[in-house]
Structure formats: structure tokens, C-alpha cells
Amino acid sequence: VPGTAVAVANVDAHVAVPASTVVSPNKMVMVMGTSICHLVLGEEQLAVEGMCGVVEDGILPGYYGYEAGQSAVGDIFAWFVEQGVPASYADEARRRGVGLHQLLEEKASRLAPGENGLIALDWWNGNRSVLVDADLTGMILGLTLATTPEEIYRALIEATAFGTRVIIDAFESKGLAIEELYACGGLPERNQLLMQIYADVTQRSIKVARSSQTPALGSAMFGAVAAGPGAGGYATITEAAARMAGLKDVVYRPDPGRAAVYAELYKEYVQLHDYFARGANDVMKRLKAMRSRITSRH
């Protein structure tokens, strides 16, 4: 129809930022699903280790838009449910009329931080930030004959939370403070245990976007700005966010006791992170190369 405003193309994760109510710096938006995109606004351009990019006006006008990310999060949990859960758990889930993820979350929530005796590196699909290395692989340390599926499931959640903490620390080490976290995507809609673990590990409160479809809402918001006030839209994306975006009532706040234990575990994670990824022991890459070499012969 002549006169219909058409907004230029935008990035799905980027439009989720104002759709999560974030229109100012120092608030990190986590688009949480099969992977995680971490997005934050800054007032100056900084070189942050492992960031996927920084673009002036790239997310919202007037700010530098930063992005980092983890290349596998929900995909790791899906892998474990599909490949590592015994038939007895599947039978129990069917009997109770719940999904396997829901059953594992319930069982894992009964464990205290550190009780599983495990720590994992969340590199099932390599590492996007901060290492930018697709040849890294996953690891679970501490397995025994008594280890249960829910203990592994919790360790995998914790590992992805530690990976997010590394990204936050990288930004803060360069002077871009991350004061609050905002979450959107499929995982905040489905897994309360995961959200609480992220709050405890990062030692930050996490607010959750009201919309379960924040990229679609963000697209509509930018469309409303393209239309402008004269056509029933808005003059700025900040005004559109104030009118169209919102948050759920739930806020995940860190528990000091759990956070203290996770601070200990995080130190162990960082040591393993650096040992396997920064040249001390490239065993992950050697194993991957060996597999490729042998597979190519068949």
C-alpha cells in the first residue's frame, strides 16, 4: 500500500535489547536458547577480548553496541537428554507426564552448589567468546561410579553460567561495567533452576522480558519507529520501548550463600578454561585432529 513505512533490516538478537526494556548502558541482555547472545550498550568504544563486534549505533542510536556469545547452551542440555539419560528416567518422566528436561531440573534443584562434585567446560560446540576457538571441546571433571544424571545436568548448567561470567568479567576488565542482567528467549521461559544458577554464579540480579518472542516484538517496535507518530507509531526507539516493552514480575536474585560456593567453583573453572585453551595443554585439539585423520581413512 503506498505510504506504508518499511523499516530496514535489523539483527534478531539486537532488536531484542529494547524489547527487553534496555535502552541505556551497563545492562547486559542475554538472548538465551540453543546458544546465548550477550548484548550491552556502552558510551565509548573499547577493545574487549572475544567480543563478536562493537558498532556505533549498532543496537540503539547514541551508543556503541557490543555483542559476545556462547555457541552452545540449550544445545548442550538437549545433547545430554538425548544421549546420556538412562531409560529409567525416561520411564519416570512418562509415568509422571513430564518432560525429561523438567524431571532433570526437578532432581537437580535438590542439589546444593558443589554437592555434585563436578565441574565442566561448556565447549560442546567450541567457544565463541572469549576464546574464539571452534576447535575446543567439552569436558566434565569429577565423575565417579556414584555420579547421577541430575548431577551431570546441573554441572552442565553451571558450566554455561561460568561461561557467561567469563564474558561479563572480560567486559568489566576493560571498564564497561555490567550492573544488571536481562534475559529473554526460550530458556528463561522454561528453566527456573538455570536462571537462579546464573544469578548465583554472576552475582547479579536477572530480570526477564515480558514477551516470549522478543525478537518479533523488537522488530515491531522498530517498525513503529519507521512509521513515526503521524502513522500511529513512535518518534524514537526509546519511546517505543517505554510503551511496548515490559518485564515479568519475576526477578532472580543471587543468594549470598550459594554465590560464595560458586565463587570457589568459578576459580576452578577459570583455571581449567585457561589450561585447556591458552596453550598449556592442547589435548582437545590433538584429539579432534586425530579423529579427523582416522575418519578420513574410512
URKARA-V94143 format. One record per pair of residues at least 4 apart in sequence whose ideal C-beta (glycine too) atoms are under 7 Angstrom apart, sorted by the first residue. I is the first residue (numbers start at 1). GAP is how many residues later the second one is. D is the distance in Angstrom with one decimal. If there is no record, write none. Layout:
I_GAP_D, I_GAP_D
This chain:
5_221_4.3, 5_222_4.1, 5_223_7.0, 5_226_6.3, 6_220_6.7, 7_215_4.9, 7_216_4.9, 7_219_3.8, 10_4_6.0, 10_5_5.1, 10_209_6.9, 10_212_5.9, 11_4_6.8, 12_203_4.2, 13_18_4.8, 13_24_4.1, 13_26_6.2, 14_25_6.6, 14_44_6.9, 14_45_4.8, 14_51_6.7, 15_4_6.3, 15_200_5.7, 15_203_2.9, 15_204_5.4, 15_207_6.0, 16_4_5.9, 16_13_6.3, 16_15_5.3, 16_168_5.4, 16_198_4.0, 16_199_5.1, 16_202_5.1, 17_5_5.0, 17_12_4.9, 17_22_5.3, 17_42_5.3, 17_43_6.8, 18_4_6.5, 18_5_5.7, 18_42_6.5, 18_200_6.0, 18_203_5.9, 18_219_5.3, 18_222_6.9, 18_223_4.2, 18_227_6.2, 19_190_6.4, 19_192_6.2, 19_195_4.1, 19_198_4.3, 19_199_3.6, 19_202_6.2, 19_226_5.2, 20_9_5.1, 20_162_4.6, 20_164_5.1, 20_189_4.2, 20_194_5.8, 20_225_6.7, 21_220_5.9, 21_224_4.7, 21_225_6.6, 21_226_5.8, 22_5_4.7, 22_7_5.4, 22_160_5.6, 23_37_6.1, 23_215_4.8, 23_218_5.1, 24_17_6.6, 25_16_4.6, 25_17_5.5, 25_18_5.6, 25_38_6.3, 26_151_5.1, 26_152_6.4, 26_153_4.6, 27_13_6.9, 27_152_6.6, 27_153_4.9, 27_155_6.0, 28_10_5.7, 28_11_6.9, 28_12_4.6, 28_140_6.8, 28_150_4.9, 28_153_5.4, 28_154_7.0, 29_10_4.6, 29_153_4.7, 29_155_6.8, 30_6_5.5, 30_8_5.7, 30_134_6.9, 30_151_6.2, 30_152_7.0, 30_153_5.0, 31_5_6.5, 31_6_4.3, 31_153_5.8, 31_154_4.9, 32_4_5.2, 32_41_6.7, 32_151_5.6, 32_153_4.1, 32_155_4.0, 32_156_5.8, 33_41_5.3, 33_152_4.4, 33_153_4.5, 33_154_6.1, 34_39_6.8, 34_40_4.5, 34_41_4.6, 35_34_6.3, 35_35_5.8, 35_36_5.5, 35_37_5.9, 35_38_5.5, 35_40_6.9, 36_33_5.9, 36_34_4.6, 36_37_5.0, 36_128_6.7, 37_30_6.2, 37_32_4.8, 38_29_6.8, 38_30_4.5, 38_31_5.9, 38_126_6.9, 38_129_5.4, 39_20_6.3, 39_26_6.9, 39_27_6.9, 39_28_5.4, 40_26_4.9, 40_131_6.6, 40_136_6.8, 40_138_6.5, 41_18_6.2, 41_19_6.1, 41_22_4.1, 41_24_6.3, 42_4_6.6, 42_21_6.4, 42_22_4.5, 42_24_5.9, 42_134_5.1, 43_20_6.5, 44_20_6.6, 45_9_5.9, 45_19_5.2, 46_128_4.7, 46_129_6.3, 46_130_5.8, 47_127_6.9, 48_18_6.7, 48_122_5.5, 48_123_5.5, 48_126_4.9, 48_128_6.9, 49_81_4.7, 49_121_4.9, 50_18_6.2, 50_79_3.9, 50_80_2.8, 50_81_6.2, 50_82_5.4, 50_120_6.1, 51_15_5.7, 51_16_6.6, 51_17_5.0, 51_78_6.5, 52_15_4.4, 52_16_5.8, 52_17_5.9, 52_77_6.6, 53_14_5.6, 54_10_5.4, 54_11_6.8, 54_12_4.9, 55_10_5.3, 56_8_5.4, 57_4_4.9, 57_5_7.0, 58_7_3.4, 59_4_6.9, 59_6_3.2, 60_5_6.9, 60_177_6.1, 68_61_3.8, 68_99_4.7, 69_59_4.6, 69_60_5.5, 70_52_6.8, 70_58_5.8, 70_59_6.9, 70_90_6.4, 70_93_5.1, 70_94_6.8, 71_54_4.4, 71_55_5.5, 71_56_6.8, 71_57_4.2, 72_4_5.1, 72_50_6.9, 72_52_4.7, 72_53_3.6, 73_87_4.7, 74_4_6.2, 74_112_6.8, 74_113_5.8, 75_4_6.3, 75_49_6.9, 75_50_6.4, 76_4_6.6, 76_46_6.3, 76_48_4.8, 76_80_5.3, 76_84_6.7, 77_4_6.4, 77_24_6.7, 77_79_6.2, 78_4_6.1, 79_4_5.6, 79_45_6.3, 80_4_4.6, 80_5_6.9, 80_72_6.6, 80_73_6.2, 80_76_6.0, 81_4_5.6, 81_19_4.8, 81_20_6.1, 84_65_6.7, 84_68_6.7, 85_4_4.8, 85_5_6.5, 85_15_6.0, 85_64_5.3, 86_63_6.7, 87_4_6.1, 88_4_6.4, 89_4_6.4, 89_11_6.5, 89_14_6.3, 89_60_6.0, 90_4_6.4, 90_10_6.3, 91_4_6.2, 92_4_6.2, 92_11_6.4, 93_5_5.3, 93_6_6.3, 93_7_5.0, 93_10_4.6, 98_4_4.4, 98_5_5.4, 99_4_7.0, 100_4_6.2, 101_4_6.2, 102_4_6.4, 103_4_6.4, 104_4_5.7, 104_45_6.5, 104_46_5.5, 104_49_4.4, 105_4_6.2, 105_86_5.8, 105_88_4.9, 107_43_3.7, 108_42_4.3, 108_45_5.0, 108_46_4.0, 108_85_6.1, 109_84_4.7, 111_4_4.5, 111_5_5.7, 111_39_6.8, 111_40_6.6, 111_43_5.6, 113_87_7.0, 113_145_5.0, 113_148_4.0, 113_149_5.5, 114_147_4.9, 114_151_6.4, 116_35_3.6, 116_38_5.5, 116_39_5.6, 117_25_4.8, 118_22_6.1, 118_23_6.8, 118_24_4.2, 118_25_6.9, 118_33_6.0, 118_34_6.8, 118_37_3.9, 119_22_5.2, 119_23_6.2, 119_36_6.5, 119_146_6.1, 119_149_5.5, 119_150_6.0, 119_153_6.9, 120_18_6.8, 120_19_6.3, 120_20_4.6, 120_35_4.7, 120_36_5.7, 120_39_3.8, 121_17_6.1, 121_18_4.3, 121_38_6.2, 121_151_5.9, 121_152_6.5, 121_155_6.6, 122_16_6.7, 122_37_3.9, 122_38_4.8, 122_41_4.8, 123_4_5.1, 123_13_4.2, 123_14_5.6, 123_15_5.2, 124_14_4.2, 126_7_6.1, 126_8_3.7, 126_9_6.4, 126_10_5.3, 127_4_4.1, 127_6_5.2, 127_9_4.9, 127_150_6.9, 128_4_6.8, 129_38_5.2, 130_36_5.9, 130_37_6.3, 130_40_4.9, 131_5_6.6, 131_146_5.0, 133_144_6.4, 135_150_4.9, 135_153_5.7, 136_141_5.8, 136_148_5.5, 137_147_4.6, 137_151_6.4, 140_12_6.6, 140_15_6.2, 143_4_5.0, 147_4_5.3, 147_5_6.5, 149_4_6.1, 150_4_6.3, 151_4_6.4, 152_4_6.4, 153_4_6.7, 154_4_6.2, 155_4_6.3, 156_4_6.8, 157_4_6.5, 157_36_6.9, 157_37_5.1, 157_40_5.4, 158_4_6.3, 158_39_5.9, 158_43_6.8, 159_4_6.5, 160_4_6.8, 161_4_6.5, 161_36_5.2, 161_37_4.7, 161_40_3.9, 161_41_7.0, 162_4_6.7, 162_39_6.1, 162_104_5.6, 162_107_4.2, 163_4_7.0, 164_4_6.4, 164_34_6.5, 164_38_6.4, 165_4_6.2, 165_36_5.4, 165_37_5.3, 165_101_6.0, 166_4_6.5, 166_107_6.7, 167_4_6.9, 168_4_6.3, 168_10_4.9, 168_34_6.0, 169_4_6.0, 171_5_4.5, 171_7_5.6, 172_4_6.7, 172_5_5.9, 172_6_6.0, 180_24_6.3, 180_25_6.2, 180_27_6.9, 181_21_6.4, 181_23_5.0, 181_24_7.0, 181_25_4.4, 182_25_5.1, 182_27_6.7, 183_5_4.3, 183_12_6.6, 183_23_5.4, 183_25_5.1, 183_26_7.0, 184_4_6.5, 184_25_3.9, 184_30_4.1, 186_4_6.1, 187_4_5.5, 187_7_5.9, 188_7_5.8, 188_20_4.8, 189_23_5.4, 191_4_6.7, 192_4_6.3, 193_4_6.3, 194_4_6.4, 195_4_6.6, 195_11_6.0, 195_57_4.6, 196_4_6.3, 196_56_5.4, 197_4_6.0, 198_4_5.9, 198_8_6.1, 199_5_6.6, 199_6_6.5, 199_7_5.0, 199_53_4.1, 199_54_6.1, 199_55_4.7, 200_54_5.1, 200_55_5.8, 200_58_4.3, 200_59_4.9, 200_62_5.3, 201_61_4.7, 201_65_6.6, 203_51_5.0, 203_56_5.1, 204_50_6.6, 205_46_5.7, 205_47_6.7, 205_48_4.9, 206_46_4.3, 207_40_5.1, 207_44_5.5, 208_39_6.5, 208_40_4.5, 208_42_5.8, 209_5_5.0, 209_38_6.4, 210_36_3.8, 210_37_5.5, 210_38_5.4, 211_6_4.5, 213_4_6.0, 214_4_5.9, 215_4_6.4, 216_4_6.6, 217_4_6.4, 217_27_6.8, 217_28_6.8, 218_4_6.6, 219_4_6.3, 220_4_6.4, 221_4_6.8, 221_16_6.4, 221_19_4.2, 221_20_6.6, 221_23_5.2, 222_4_6.5, 222_15_6.5, 223_4_6.5, 224_9_3.7, 224_10_5.2, 224_16_5.2, 225_8_6.1, 225_9_5.5, 225_11_6.5, 225_12_5.3, 225_15_5.5, 227_4_4.0, 227_5_6.5, 227_6_3.4, 228_5_5.2, 228_7_6.6, 229_4_6.3, 229_5_6.4, 229_6_5.4, 234_5_4.3, 234_6_4.2, 234_9_6.6, 235_4_5.8, 237_4_6.2, 238_4_6.7, 239_4_6.4, 240_4_5.3, 241_4_4.6, 254_5_4.7, 255_4_6.2, 256_4_6.4, 258_4_6.3, 259_4_6.3, 261_4_6.5, 262_4_5.9, 265_4_6.3, 266_4_6.3, 267_4_6.7, 268_4_6.5, 269_4_5.9, 270_4_6.3, 271_4_6.1, 272_4_6.1, 273_4_5.9, 274_4_4.7, 275_5_4.7, 275_6_5.8, 276_5_5.9, 276_8_5.8, 282_4_5.9, 283_4_6.1, 284_4_6.4, 285_4_6.2, 286_4_6.3, 287_4_6.4, 288_4_6.5, 289_4_6.2, 290_4_6.3, 291_4_5.9, 292_4_6.2
